[in-house]
Amino acid sequence: MTSLRKLGTSDIEVFPLSLGGNVFGWTADEAQSFAVLDAYAAAGGNFVDTADSYSAWVEGNTGGESERIIGRWIRSRGNRDDVVVATKVSQHPEYQGLTAANIKAAADASLARLGTDHIDLYYTHFDKPEVPVEEIITALDDLVKAGKVRATAASNITPERLKESLDFADAEGLARYVALQPHYNLVSRDTYEGPLQSVAADAGLSAVPYFALAKGFLTGKYRPGTTVDSPRAAGAGAYLETPAGTRVLAALDEIAESRGAAHATVALAWLAAQPTVAAPIASARNLDQLPDLLAVADLTLTPEELRRLTEASA
């Protein structure tokens, strides 16, 4: 039985891999999405990540497609109490920003699409510095008090704004963030390590990193002269042009072979072992991609393996 990890100071416990819902309604249709969700749950997974804007960038979509699919899956399986649903506010085409009115309206819209009466973890997707933290935190606290949200979190926020938000919540006795969703992986460490990680650590926040596999680069399938069929191929392939990218790939090759594990599993295991990290986020658009992600729950890297990867990515 895989041990669950507590999210910050909340009472929410999550599987050490958060299943990314960004592909649902995009590169995975509803049938594929249901199959992936079923397999994730069958393996003990309970932490599904989405956003109200997924996947508004796809032609013909309006945003909220991922939430609707997740909601239909939960209703059809009757497993609402077994799933920690995380979603986000600020980017939906019809609910832009973080004013108090928008936060509350967007939350109601997400609840309707998810077909539930509460969101387990509600993130501010992208911080809006023009909105005072007092307004944002008070609105989120109102949602918690109303029972519509269990816990709150932030993503894409500066260390200064994060600390200001936490300080205001503490001073006023309001619901404070319990988690942070940063961009963080083996080839993008400065997007989290440093001041942002320090604020999170000091406040007891759990990190739930996105782009955990660097758009697929850390799966090891991107090599010089190869072509990968993926909507993220251009972004992932760019890491091949960086010194850190080639060093990390070499280290992953070595450790994956010695441990008999997939590159993705090793990369996620490194991330899961970093200070403050509770559960990296990774998505699977089909069943073939899922086992390597789930395997992170059972792979503990040695101190030497961790050091090798850390040095390679420096």
TORKETI-497038 format. One line per 5 residues: number of its first residue (from 0); their letters; for each residue x negated, y negated, z negated of C-alpha. Coordinates in steps of 0.25 Angstrom, whole numbers. Example, Ala and Ser with C-alpha at 12.3 -4.5 7.8 and 13.67 -1.06 7.14 Angstrom:
0 = AS = -49 18 -31; -55 4 -29
***
This chain:
0 = MTSLR = 0 0 0; -6 -13 4; -7 -23 -7; 1 -36 -5; -5 -50 -7
5 = KLGTS = 1 -61 -15; 3 -74 -7; -3 -85 -16; 5 -88 -28; 18 -82 -23
10 = DIEVF = 24 -69 -26; 24 -65 -11; 15 -53 -8; 11 -50 6; 4 -39 14
15 = PLSLG = -10 -43 18; -7 -45 32; 4 -56 36; 11 -52 49; 11 -64 59
20 = GNVFG = 24 -66 65; 19 -76 76; 20 -66 87; 35 -62 84; 43 -68 95
25 = WTADE = 30 -71 103; 21 -60 107; 30 -50 99; 44 -48 103; 55 -45 92
30 = AQSFA = 53 -29 94; 38 -30 93; 39 -40 81; 48 -30 74; 39 -19 76
35 = VLDAY = 27 -26 71; 35 -31 59; 39 -17 56; 25 -11 56; 20 -23 48
40 = AAAGG = 30 -20 37; 28 -5 38; 14 -7 35; 17 -15 22; 17 -29 28
45 = NFVDT = 26 -39 22; 21 -53 27; 26 -59 40; 21 -73 44; 29 -81 54
50 = ADSYS = 33 -96 57; 45 -103 61; 38 -108 74; 34 -94 79; 34 -93 91
55 = AWVEG = 39 -106 96; 27 -107 105; 32 -96 114; 40 -101 126; 55 -98 124
60 = NTGGE = 53 -97 108; 58 -108 99; 51 -104 86; 56 -95 75; 55 -82 84
65 = SERII = 46 -75 74; 54 -78 62; 67 -73 69; 60 -60 73; 55 -58 58
70 = GRWIR = 68 -61 53; 75 -51 62; 65 -41 58; 67 -43 43; 82 -42 44
75 = SRGNR = 82 -30 53; 72 -23 43; 79 -28 30; 65 -31 24; 66 -46 20
80 = DDVVV = 61 -44 6; 49 -36 11; 44 -46 20; 36 -59 17; 40 -69 28
85 = ATKVS = 31 -81 30; 35 -92 40; 31 -106 42; 37 -120 45; 32 -133 53
90 = QHPEY = 31 -128 67; 44 -123 72; 48 -132 84; 61 -136 77; 55 -137 63
95 = QGLTA = 42 -144 64; 35 -150 52; 35 -149 37; 45 -159 33; 54 -154 22
100 = ANIKA = 66 -154 31; 59 -146 41; 53 -136 32; 67 -133 26; 73 -133 40
105 = AADAS = 62 -124 45; 63 -114 33; 78 -113 35; 76 -110 50; 65 -100 47
110 = LARLG = 74 -93 37; 85 -92 47; 76 -86 58; 70 -76 48; 84 -72 43
115 = TDHID = 80 -73 28; 83 -82 16; 68 -84 12; 54 -86 18; 44 -79 10
120 = LYYTH = 32 -89 14; 34 -102 21; 22 -109 27; 21 -123 32; 15 -119 46
125 = FDKPE = 7 -132 49; 6 -143 39; 11 -156 43; 2 -167 36; 12 -178 39
130 = VPVEE = 22 -171 29; 19 -173 14; 15 -160 7; 26 -164 -4; 37 -163 7
135 = IITAL = 32 -150 12; 30 -143 -1; 43 -148 -7; 51 -143 5; 44 -129 4
140 = DDLVK = 47 -129 -11; 62 -132 -8; 62 -120 1; 56 -111 -10; 66 -116 -20
145 = AGKVR = 77 -113 -11; 72 -99 -9; 70 -100 6; 55 -99 4; 47 -90 -6
150 = ATAAS = 33 -96 -4; 27 -107 4; 14 -108 12; 6 -117 21; -2 -115 34
155 = NITPE = -10 -124 43; -13 -134 32; -25 -142 27; -31 -139 14; -28 -153 9
160 = RLKES = -13 -152 12; -12 -138 7; -18 -143 -7; -9 -155 -7; 3 -146 -5
165 = LDFAD = -1 -136 -16; -4 -148 -25; 10 -154 -23; 17 -141 -25; 10 -138 -38
170 = AEGLA = 12 -152 -43; 27 -152 -40; 29 -137 -44; 34 -134 -30; 31 -121 -22
175 = RYVAL = 17 -121 -17; 11 -114 -5; 7 -100 -8; 0 -97 5; -8 -103 16
180 = QPHYN = -8 -98 31; -22 -103 37; -28 -100 50; -39 -90 45; -47 -79 51
185 = LVSRD = -61 -74 53; -64 -84 65; -56 -95 59; -61 -97 44; -62 -112 43
190 = TYEGP = -47 -113 45; -45 -108 31; -58 -106 23; -62 -119 16; -53 -129 10
195 = LQSVA = -40 -123 14; -44 -109 8; -48 -116 -4; -35 -123 -6; -28 -110 -4
200 = ADAGL = -37 -103 -14; -36 -113 -24; -21 -113 -23; -19 -98 -23; -13 -98 -9
205 = SAVPY = -14 -86 0; -19 -87 14; -11 -80 25; -20 -83 37; -15 -84 52
210 = FALAK = -23 -82 64; -29 -71 55; -34 -63 68; -38 -76 75; -28 -75 86
215 = GFLTG = -32 -60 88; -47 -63 89; -50 -55 77; -43 -42 82; -56 -40 90
220 = KYRPG = -49 -39 104; -55 -52 109; -69 -49 115; -77 -56 126; -71 -53 140
225 = TTVDS = -58 -47 135; -44 -52 137; -34 -50 126; -19 -51 129; -14 -60 118
230 = PRAAG = -8 -74 118; -19 -78 108; -30 -73 117; -36 -86 120; -37 -91 106
235 = AGAYL = -42 -78 101; -52 -76 112; -58 -90 109; -65 -84 96; -74 -76 105
240 = ETPAG = -81 -89 109; -85 -92 94; -97 -86 87; -88 -83 74; -79 -75 83
245 = TRVLA = -89 -66 89; -96 -64 75; -82 -61 69; -79 -51 81; -92 -44 79
250 = ALDEI = -90 -43 64; -76 -38 66; -81 -27 76; -91 -22 66; -81 -21 54
255 = AESRG = -69 -16 62; -77 -5 67; -83 -1 53; -70 -1 47; -62 5 58
260 = AAHAT = -53 -7 57; -47 -17 68; -54 -30 70; -41 -37 66; -40 -29 53
265 = VALAW = -54 -33 49; -52 -48 52; -39 -48 44; -46 -40 33; -56 -51 32
270 = LAAQP = -46 -62 32; -37 -55 21; -50 -54 12; -52 -69 12; -49 -78 0
275 = TVAAP = -34 -82 -1; -30 -73 11; -17 -65 8; -13 -60 22; -18 -64 36
280 = IASAR = -8 -65 46; -9 -57 59; 2 -54 70; 4 -42 78; 13 -43 91
285 = NLDQL = 14 -28 92; 12 -15 83; -2 -12 89; -8 -25 83; -2 -23 69
290 = PDLLA = -10 -11 63; -23 -19 63; -17 -30 56; -10 -22 45; -23 -15 43
295 = VADLT = -29 -27 36; -21 -22 23; -30 -10 22; -43 -16 26; -53 -22 16
300 = LTPEE = -66 -27 21; -78 -25 13; -86 -37 8; -97 -35 18; -86 -34 30
305 = LRRLT = -80 -47 25; -93 -54 24; -97 -49 38; -84 -55 44; -85 -68 36
310 = EASA = -99 -71 40; -96 -67 55; -84 -78 54; -92 -89 48
***
